[in-house]
Amino acid sequence: MLVYGNEEIWGGLGPEDVSAFVGRVDAFNRELTGSGELLWAEGLVTRPLSMRVRDGAPVVSDGPYLETKEHVGSATMLDVASEERAREVARAYPGADLGGGIELWPVMDHGGGEP
């Protein structure tokens, strides 16, 4: 689950709002940890690097990678029973109502196929 945030919205939040949001996310993560569905969750620092290979040589540049006001704010690995459950978890994410977005990416199984 990739969680996107909008820098304009986040920049407009006061310290109390950010603290309250972090508390909601912590409670969300504790609930999923208790159910065994949360494998890990990490916030990402907004200093990404983009690396591409051009003519056999790596080209590295500072992010963001795309022209957008949104950025990936965190990544979460879930182990859920179904795609429907993954959608339920994504809908319940506390930041879903803060103008960003959430992408659900199934992880390949070890044989290289879809789960």
C-alpha positions in Angstrom: 0.0 0.0 0.0 1.6 3.3 -1.1 0.2 6.3 0.6 0.3 9.7 -1.2 0.1 13.1 0.5 -0.4 16.5 -0.9 2.3 19.0 0.2 0.0 22.0 0.1 -2.4 20.3 2.5 0.3 18.9 4.8 2.1 22.3 4.9 -1.1 23.9 6.0 -1.6 21.6 9.1 -0.6 22.9 12.5 1.5 20.9 14.9 -1.6 19.8 16.9 -3.2 18.5 13.7 -0.1 16.6 12.7 0.1 15.1 16.2 -3.5 14.1 16.1 -3.1 12.5 12.6 0.0 10.6 13.8 -2.0 9.3 16.7 -4.7 8.0 14.4 -2.2 6.3 12.1 -0.5 4.7 15.2 -3.9 3.3 16.3 -4.7 2.1 12.8 -1.3 0.3 12.7 -1.7 -1.2 16.1 -5.1 -2.7 15.1 -3.7 -4.2 11.9 -0.6 -5.5 13.9 -3.0 -7.1 16.3 -4.9 -8.9 13.5 -1.6 -10.1 12.0 -2.3 -8.2 8.8 0.4 -5.5 9.1 3.9 -6.7 8.2 5.5 -3.3 8.3 4.8 0.4 7.8 7.3 3.2 7.3 7.0 6.8 6.6 9.2 8.1 3.8 11.4 11.2 3.9 10.6 13.6 1.0 14.1 13.5 -0.4 13.9 10.9 -3.1 16.4 10.1 -5.8 15.5 9.0 -9.2 17.9 6.6 -11.0 17.6 5.6 -14.6 20.1 4.0 -17.0 20.7 6.0 -20.2 23.1 4.6 -22.8 24.5 2.2 -20.3 25.3 4.8 -17.6 23.3 5.5 -14.5 21.7 9.0 -14.3 20.8 10.0 -10.8 18.8 13.2 -10.0 17.0 14.6 -7.0 13.2 13.9 -6.8 10.4 14.2 -7.1 10.2 11.9 -10.1 7.1 13.4 -11.6 5.6 16.9 -12.0 3.0 16.6 -9.3 1.9 18.1 -6.0 1.5 14.7 -4.5 4.4 12.6 -3.2 4.7 9.1 -1.7 4.5 9.6 2.1 4.7 6.1 3.3 4.7 2.4 2.4 2.9 -0.3 4.2 3.2 -4.1 3.6 0.0 -6.0 4.4 -0.8 -9.7 4.4 -4.5 -9.9 3.9 -6.8 -12.7 2.9 -8.3 -11.0 -0.2 -8.2 -8.0 -2.5 -11.5 -6.9 -0.9 -9.8 -6.9 2.6 -7.0 -4.8 1.1 -9.5 -2.3 -0.2 -11.2 -2.2 3.3 -7.9 -1.4 4.9 -7.1 1.3 2.4 -10.5 2.9 2.8 -9.9 2.9 6.6 -6.5 4.5 6.4 -6.6 7.8 8.5 -5.0 9.9 5.8 -7.4 8.9 3.1 -9.4 12.0 3.8 -6.5 14.4 3.6 -6.5 14.9 -0.2 -3.9 12.3 -1.1 -4.4 8.9 -2.4 -3.6 5.2 -1.8 -2.3 2.7 -4.3 -2.6 -1.1 -3.6 0.1 -3.1 -5.3 0.0 -6.9 -5.0 3.4 -8.4 -4.4 4.7 -11.2 -6.7 5.0 -14.6 -5.3 8.5 -16.1 -5.2 7.8 -17.9 -8.5 7.4 -14.6 -10.2 3.7 -14.7 -10.7 0.8 -12.9 -9.2 -0.3 -13.9 -5.7 
